Amino acid sequence: MISGSGRCHYHPQRPGLGICVECKNVICVECTTQFEGINRCSTCLSAKLAKVKRPVTRREWSAGNVFLALMAVGLLYGTVYFLASLAA
C-alpha cells in the first residue's frame, strides 16, 4: 500500500503502512505484524493465536469410530475363524 494513503487505526497521528487482512483497518509500522506472510494488527493476531491455542473438544465414540471398531472386531473374528478352519 502507498505510504500516506491513510492513518493508522490505533495511532491516528501516524501514517498507515498497510491494511490488516482480518479487520481491514489501516495500520502503521509499529502495529503491523506479519504472520504467515500476511499483515495483521495485534488485536487480530491475538485473536487468531487464542483460537489456535484453545483446546479442541472431541467426542471419543462417534458413529464412525463405532463402525470402525465393529469392522476391526469382525475382521479379527473372521481371521481367527479362517485360521481355525485351516487347522482342522
C-alpha positions, 0 to 999 in steps of 0.5 A: 500500500502507498505510504500516506494513503491513510492513518493508522487505526490505533495511532491516528497521528501516524501514517498507515503502512498497510491494511490488516487482512482480518479487520481491514483497518489501516495500520502503521509500522509499529502495529503491523505484524506479519504472520504467515506472510500476511499483515495483521494488527495485534488485536487480530493476531491475538485473536487468531493465536487464542483460537489456535491455542484453545483446546479442541473438544472431541467426542471419543465414540462417534458413529464412525469410530463405532463402525470402525471398531465393529469392522476391526472386531469382525475382521479379527473374528473372521481371521481367527475363524479362517485360521481355525478352519485351516487347522482342522 
